[in-house]
């Protein structure tokens, strides 16, 4: 690219404004750098935004999935169901507790695990299943009521992976309200709907789960007198907790976020509706501009009943008909200043899980993987940027006029 070329368009990017910078600077000058008052404000604002009773912030979406797994009591001897089309963390988090993972197939067009795929995974499981992790992929959402109904019949815990879907809704239900789940996990990585640098959030309506999430986030420690196993050490002569004393009844980790991160998250949350509106507008423009390439490219079909948050704009490409490999297409697009990505290599194909469970065929997840490509989508893009991406696609596929 020359100096006159337009800037490179990555597949995703955060948007930081002056008010975000000011919010972070305020914390830097406040005397609080670690966990402080801004964390509490962020959690309260987030819970209100999604309609949940409780929200627990943490250091990443992966940390959130691990905390949810710990709070649910997952461990050795338990089995969980995870859709194969997701990022590594969805499976790794319960696996880190010692639980076994059964991978479910997905719809070949939407990459979502529906009731049929969920039921098929249950049938393949050899042990009792304790939890399911439905994934709201790309900004779209699974049918939460249908998943919950099956899960409740099997006495399973439902932990939604909504790392792609802050702001999405299904019918009248906001993702994160936990109307059809026990916990919902979000990510605030820089390419997500809002950014914290790194950060995550878990929502729940269950007071006991909330207490466990908070405890496991902070090394598993407890400081309340009524939670002590050794009151003779923890209480003074009046029966009050000694001010220095704490106990660790269960293993936890330091998954606390800093007030610096939470200040950025809180500032960004105030702009979520604007970000979502822009993402939806850009996706609609893609839908229209990509129509002339319909013989080779199909936008990912929209899930019925879902109002998407459009974290991603994946398209399904017939690489055979286009007579080009995906790798070569990505290289050509990069040469035109357009970044792309593949979401995702199905997790059951990862070497670790093949070594654990052997070779497993999940044909729909594998078919989706073979034809998907995520195009640039982030709120700072202009309408002209969409036109530029589609023009680069047409040129790279040999379809330009």
C-alpha positions as CSV (number, residue, x, y, z in Angstrom):
1,X,0.0,0.0,0.0
2,X,1.1,3.5,-0.8
3,X,0.8,6.6,1.4
4,X,-2.4,7.6,-0.4
5,X,-4.1,4.3,0.2
6,X,-7.0,4.3,2.7
7,X,-6.3,2.8,6.2
8,X,-6.4,-0.9,6.7
9,X,-9.8,-2.2,7.9
10,X,-9.4,-5.0,10.5
11,X,-12.3,-7.4,11.0
12,X,-13.1,-5.8,14.3
13,X,-11.9,-2.8,16.3
14,X,-12.8,-0.9,19.5
15,X,-13.9,2.8,19.4
16,X,-12.4,5.0,22.1
17,X,-13.7,8.6,22.5
18,X,-12.5,11.5,24.6
19,X,-15.1,10.7,27.3
20,X,-13.6,7.2,27.6
21,X,-10.1,8.7,28.1
22,X,-11.4,11.2,30.6
23,X,-13.1,8.4,32.6
24,X,-9.9,6.4,32.9
25,X,-7.9,9.5,33.8
26,X,-10.4,10.3,36.6
27,X,-9.6,6.9,38.1
28,X,-5.9,7.4,37.7
29,X,-6.2,10.6,39.7
30,X,-8.6,9.2,42.3
31,X,-6.3,7.1,44.4
32,X,-8.0,3.8,43.3
33,X,-6.3,1.6,40.8
34,X,-7.4,-1.9,41.6
35,X,-10.9,-3.0,42.8
36,X,-12.8,0.1,44.0
37,X,-16.0,2.2,43.7
38,X,-16.1,2.3,39.9
39,X,-16.4,-1.5,39.8
40,X,-19.6,-1.4,41.9
41,X,-21.0,1.4,39.6
42,X,-20.2,-0.6,36.5
43,X,-21.8,-3.8,37.9
44,X,-25.0,-1.9,38.9
45,X,-25.3,-0.2,35.6
46,X,-24.7,-3.4,33.7
47,X,-27.2,-5.4,35.6
48,X,-29.8,-2.6,35.0
49,X,-29.0,-2.5,31.3
50,X,-29.5,-6.2,30.7
51,X,-32.3,-6.7,33.3
52,X,-30.5,-9.0,35.7
53,X,-30.6,-9.0,39.5
54,X,-26.8,-9.3,39.9
55,X,-23.7,-8.6,37.8
56,X,-20.1,-9.7,38.6
57,X,-17.3,-8.1,36.7
58,X,-14.0,-10.0,36.1
59,X,-10.8,-9.8,34.2
60,X,-11.9,-11.4,30.9
61,X,-14.7,-13.3,29.2
62,X,-12.6,-16.5,29.7
63,X,-12.3,-15.7,33.4
64,X,-16.1,-15.2,33.4
65,X,-16.7,-18.7,31.9
66,X,-14.3,-20.2,34.5
67,X,-16.0,-18.4,37.4
68,X,-19.4,-19.5,36.2
69,X,-18.1,-23.1,36.0
70,X,-16.7,-22.9,39.5
71,X,-19.9,-21.3,40.9
72,X,-21.9,-24.1,39.3
73,X,-19.8,-26.6,41.2
74,X,-18.4,-28.3,38.1
75,X,-15.6,-30.7,38.7
76,X,-14.3,-34.2,38.1
77,X,-17.1,-36.7,37.4
78,X,-19.3,-34.0,35.8
79,X,-20.1,-33.7,32.1
80,X,-21.1,-30.6,30.2
81,X,-22.3,-29.9,26.6
82,X,-20.6,-27.2,24.5
83,X,-21.4,-26.4,20.8
84,X,-18.4,-27.2,18.6
85,X,-18.5,-23.8,16.8
86,X,-17.2,-21.4,19.4
87,X,-13.9,-20.0,20.8
88,X,-11.7,-22.3,22.9
89,X,-12.7,-20.7,26.2
90,X,-16.3,-22.1,26.2
91,X,-14.9,-25.7,26.4
92,X,-11.7,-24.9,28.2
93,X,-13.3,-23.2,31.2
94,X,-15.4,-26.2,32.4
95,X,-12.6,-28.5,31.4
96,X,-10.2,-26.7,33.8
97,X,-12.5,-27.7,36.6
98,X,-12.0,-31.3,35.7
99,X,-15.4,-31.7,33.9
100,X,-15.7,-33.7,30.7
101,X,-16.9,-32.0,27.6
102,X,-19.4,-33.4,25.0
103,X,-19.4,-31.4,21.8
104,X,-22.7,-30.6,20.1
105,X,-23.1,-30.0,16.4
106,X,-24.7,-26.7,15.2
107,X,-26.9,-25.5,12.4
108,X,-24.7,-25.4,9.2
109,X,-26.0,-21.9,8.2
110,X,-26.2,-20.0,11.5
111,X,-23.6,-21.9,13.6
112,X,-26.0,-22.0,16.5
113,X,-26.8,-25.0,18.6
114,X,-30.5,-25.6,18.4
115,X,-32.8,-28.0,20.3
116,X,-32.1,-30.9,17.9
117,X,-28.4,-30.6,18.1
118,X,-28.6,-30.3,21.9
119,X,-30.7,-33.4,22.2
120,X,-28.4,-35.3,19.9
121,X,-25.4,-34.4,22.1
122,X,-27.3,-35.6,25.2
123,X,-27.9,-38.9,23.5
124,X,-24.2,-39.3,22.8
125,X,-23.2,-38.6,26.4
126,X,-22.3,-41.7,28.4
127,X,-22.5,-39.9,31.8
128,X,-25.0,-37.7,33.5
129,X,-24.7,-34.1,32.2
130,X,-24.6,-31.3,34.8
131,X,-24.5,-28.2,32.6
132,X,-24.9,-26.9,29.1
133,X,-23.1,-23.8,27.6
134,X,-25.3,-22.5,24.7
135,X,-23.3,-20.0,22.6
136,X,-24.9,-16.9,21.1
137,X,-22.6,-16.8,18.1
138,X,-21.7,-13.7,16.0
139,X,-24.3,-11.5,17.8
140,X,-27.2,-13.8,17.1
141,X,-28.8,-15.9,19.8
142,X,-30.0,-19.5,20.2
143,X,-33.6,-20.1,21.2
144,X,-33.1,-19.8,25.0
145,X,-36.5,-21.1,26.0
146,X,-36.1,-24.2,23.9
147,X,-32.6,-24.9,25.3
148,X,-33.8,-24.2,28.9
149,X,-36.8,-26.6,28.5
150,X,-34.5,-29.5,27.5
151,X,-31.9,-28.6,30.2
152,X,-34.5,-28.5,33.0
153,X,-35.9,-31.9,32.0
154,X,-32.4,-33.2,32.5
155,X,-31.8,-31.2,35.6
156,X,-28.9,-29.3,34.0
157,X,-27.5,-25.9,34.8
158,X,-27.6,-23.4,31.9
159,X,-24.6,-21.1,31.4
160,X,-25.0,-18.8,28.4
161,X,-21.9,-17.8,26.5
162,X,-22.9,-14.3,25.3
163,X,-19.4,-13.0,24.7
164,X,-20.6,-12.1,21.1
165,X,-24.1,-10.9,22.0
166,X,-24.3,-8.0,24.4
167,X,-27.4,-6.0,23.3
168,X,-29.0,-8.9,21.5
169,X,-32.5,-10.1,22.4
170,X,-34.8,-13.0,21.7
171,X,-38.4,-12.1,21.3
172,X,-39.0,-9.9,24.3
173,X,-36.1,-11.3,26.4
174,X,-32.8,-9.4,26.7
175,X,-29.7,-11.6,26.6
176,X,-28.1,-11.4,30.0
177,X,-31.4,-11.1,31.9
178,X,-31.0,-14.9,32.7
179,X,-34.7,-15.4,32.0
180,X,-33.9,-18.8,30.7
181,X,-30.5,-19.5,32.3
182,X,-28.7,-19.7,35.6
183,X,-25.8,-17.4,34.5
184,X,-24.8,-15.4,31.4
185,X,-21.2,-14.5,30.5
186,X,-20.0,-11.5,28.5
187,X,-16.6,-10.4,27.1
188,X,-15.3,-6.9,26.8
189,X,-12.3,-7.7,24.7
190,X,-11.4,-4.7,22.3
191,X,-13.3,-6.2,19.3
192,X,-16.5,-6.8,21.4
193,X,-19.6,-4.6,21.7
194,X,-18.0,-2.5,24.4
195,X,-14.3,-2.5,25.5
196,X,-12.6,-2.7,28.8
197,X,-9.1,-3.4,27.4
198,X,-9.6,-6.9,28.8
199,X,-12.6,-7.7,30.9
200,X,-15.8,-9.7,31.3
201,X,-19.1,-9.9,33.2
202,X,-21.3,-12.6,34.6
203,X,-25.0,-12.0,35.3
204,X,-27.4,-14.1,37.4
205,X,-30.6,-13.8,39.4
206,X,-29.6,-16.3,42.0
207,X,-28.2,-14.9,45.3
208,X,-26.2,-18.0,46.1
209,X,-24.5,-18.1,42.7
210,X,-23.8,-14.4,43.0
211,X,-22.1,-15.0,46.4
212,X,-20.0,-17.8,44.9
213,X,-19.0,-15.8,41.9
214,X,-17.8,-12.9,44.1
215,X,-15.9,-15.3,46.3
216,X,-14.2,-17.3,43.5
217,X,-13.2,-14.0,41.8
218,X,-11.2,-13.1,45.0
219,X,-9.1,-16.2,45.7
220,X,-12.1,-18.1,47.3
221,X,-11.8,-16.0,50.4
222,X,-14.5,-15.2,52.9
223,X,-14.5,-12.5,55.6
224,X,-17.9,-12.6,57.1
225,X,-18.2,-14.1,60.6
226,X,-21.0,-16.4,59.8
227,X,-18.9,-18.1,57.0
228,X,-15.9,-19.0,59.2
229,X,-15.0,-22.6,59.8
230,X,-12.7,-21.6,62.6
231,X,-14.6,-19.0,64.7
232,X,-12.1,-19.4,67.6
233,X,-9.5,-17.8,65.3
234,X,-11.7,-15.5,63.3
235,X,-13.8,-13.9,66.1
236,X,-12.9,-11.5,68.8
237,X,-14.2,-11.6,72.4
238,X,-17.4,-9.8,71.3
239,X,-18.2,-12.3,68.6
240,X,-17.2,-9.8,65.8
241,X,-14.9,-10.8,63.0
242,X,-11.3,-9.9,63.5
243,X,-10.6,-7.1,61.1
244,X,-7.5,-8.9,59.6
245,X,-9.0,-12.3,59.4
246,X,-10.1,-14.3,56.3
247,X,-10.6,-17.9,55.3
248,X,-10.4,-19.9,52.1
249,X,-12.9,-22.7,52.2
250,X,-12.5,-23.4,48.4
251,X,-9.8,-22.7,45.8
252,X,-10.4,-19.5,43.9
253,X,-8.3,-17.1,41.7
254,X,-7.6,-13.5,41.3
255,X,-10.0,-12.7,38.5
256,X,-10.7,-9.1,39.8
257,X,-10.7,-6.3,37.2
258,X,-9.2,-3.0,38.0
259,X,-11.1,0.3,38.5
260,X,-9.2,1.5,35.4
261,X,-10.8,-1.2,33.3
262,X,-14.2,-0.7,34.9
263,X,-14.1,3.0,34.2
264,X,-13.6,2.3,30.5
265,X,-16.3,-0.3,30.6
266,X,-18.8,2.0,32.3
267,X,-18.1,4.8,29.9
268,X,-18.5,2.5,26.9
269,X,-21.7,1.0,28.3
270,X,-23.4,4.4,28.1
271,X,-22.8,4.3,24.3
272,X,-23.9,0.7,23.7
273,X,-27.2,1.6,22.0
274,X,-25.3,3.9,19.6
275,X,-22.8,1.2,18.8
276,X,-25.5,-1.4,18.3
277,X,-27.5,0.9,16.0
278,X,-24.4,1.5,13.9
279,X,-23.5,-2.2,13.7
280,X,-27.0,-3.0,12.5
281,X,-27.0,-0.2,9.9
282,X,-23.6,-1.4,8.5
283,X,-24.9,-5.0,8.4
284,X,-27.9,-3.9,6.4
285,X,-25.7,-2.1,4.0
286,X,-23.5,-5.2,3.6
287,X,-26.7,-7.2,2.9
288,X,-27.7,-4.9,0.1
289,X,-24.2,-4.4,-1.5
290,X,-23.4,-8.1,-1.5
291,X,-26.4,-9.1,-3.5
292,X,-24.6,-9.0,-6.9
293,X,-22.2,-11.7,-5.6
294,X,-25.1,-14.0,-4.5
295,X,-23.9,-16.8,-6.8
296,X,-20.7,-17.1,-4.6
297,X,-21.5,-15.4,-1.3
298,X,-24.4,-15.6,1.1
299,X,-24.7,-13.5,4.2
300,X,-25.2,-15.7,7.3
301,X,-28.9,-16.4,7.6
302,X,-30.6,-14.6,10.5
303,X,-31.9,-16.7,13.4
304,X,-35.7,-16.5,13.8
305,X,-36.9,-14.5,16.8
306,X,-33.5,-12.9,17.4
307,X,-32.5,-9.3,17.2
308,X,-28.8,-9.6,16.5
309,X,-26.1,-7.5,18.1
310,X,-23.9,-8.1,15.0
311,X,-20.6,-8.7,16.7
312,X,-19.5,-10.3,13.4
313,X,-20.6,-10.2,9.8
314,X,-19.8,-13.7,8.6
315,X,-20.5,-14.6,5.0
316,X,-20.7,-18.1,3.6
317,X,-18.5,-18.5,0.4
318,X,-18.6,-21.2,-2.2
319,X,-14.8,-21.4,-2.6
320,X,-15.1,-24.3,-5.1
321,X,-17.3,-22.3,-7.4
322,X,-15.2,-19.2,-6.9
323,X,-12.1,-21.3,-7.9
324,X,-10.0,-19.8,-5.0
325,X,-8.9,-21.0,-1.7
326,X,-9.9,-19.2,1.5
327,X,-6.3,-18.5,2.3
328,X,-5.7,-16.9,-1.1
329,X,-8.8,-14.8,-0.9
330,X,-7.8,-13.5,2.5
331,X,-4.3,-12.7,1.2
332,X,-5.8,-10.8,-1.8
333,X,-8.2,-8.9,0.5
334,X,-5.3,-8.0,2.8
335,X,-3.5,-6.6,-0.2
336,X,-6.5,-4.3,-0.8
337,X,-6.4,-3.2,2.8
338,X,-9.2,-5.4,4.1
339,X,-8.7,-7.7,7.0
340,X,-10.8,-10.8,7.5
341,X,-10.9,-13.7,10.0
342,X,-12.3,-17.2,10.4
343,X,-14.7,-17.8,13.3
344,X,-13.9,-20.7,14.2
345,X,-12.1,-23.9,13.7
346,X,-14.5,-26.2,15.5
347,X,-13.2,-26.9,19.0
348,X,-13.6,-30.7,18.7
349,X,-10.9,-30.7,16.0
350,X,-8.3,-29.1,18.3
351,X,-5.4,-31.5,19.0
352,X,-6.0,-31.4,22.8
353,X,-9.6,-32.5,22.4
354,X,-8.8,-35.1,19.8
355,X,-6.3,-36.6,22.2
356,X,-8.9,-36.5,25.0
357,X,-12.0,-37.9,23.1
358,X,-10.8,-39.2,19.8
359,X,-11.8,-38.2,16.3
360,X,-15.4,-36.9,16.3
361,X,-17.5,-36.1,13.2
362,X,-19.8,-33.1,13.6
363,X,-20.7,-32.5,9.9
364,X,-22.6,-29.3,10.2
365,X,-20.0,-27.5,12.3
366,X,-17.3,-28.7,9.9
367,X,-19.4,-27.6,6.9
368,X,-19.9,-24.1,8.3
369,X,-16.2,-23.8,9.1
370,X,-15.2,-24.7,5.5
371,X,-17.2,-21.8,4.0
372,X,-17.2,-19.0,6.5
373,X,-15.3,-15.8,6.5
374,X,-15.9,-12.8,8.7
375,X,-15.7,-9.3,7.0
376,X,-14.8,-6.1,8.8
377,X,-17.6,-4.7,11.1
378,X,-17.1,-2.1,13.8
379,X,-19.0,1.1,14.7
380,X,-16.4,3.5,13.4
381,X,-16.7,2.2,9.8
382,X,-18.4,4.4,7.3
383,X,-20.9,3.4,4.6
384,X,-18.1,4.0,2.1
385,X,-16.0,1.4,4.0
386,X,-18.6,-1.2,3.4
387,X,-18.7,-0.4,-0.3
388,X,-14.9,-0.6,-0.3
389,X,-14.9,-4.1,1.3
390,X,-17.5,-5.4,-1.2
391,X,-15.6,-3.9,-4.1
392,X,-12.4,-5.6,-2.9
393,X,-14.3,-8.9,-2.6
394,X,-15.6,-8.5,-6.1
395,X,-12.1,-7.8,-7.4
396,X,-10.5,-10.7,-5.5
397,X,-13.2,-13.1,-6.7
398,X,-12.8,-12.0,-10.3
399,X,-16.4,-10.6,-10.3
400,X,-15.6,-6.9,-10.8
401,X,-17.0,-5.1,-13.8
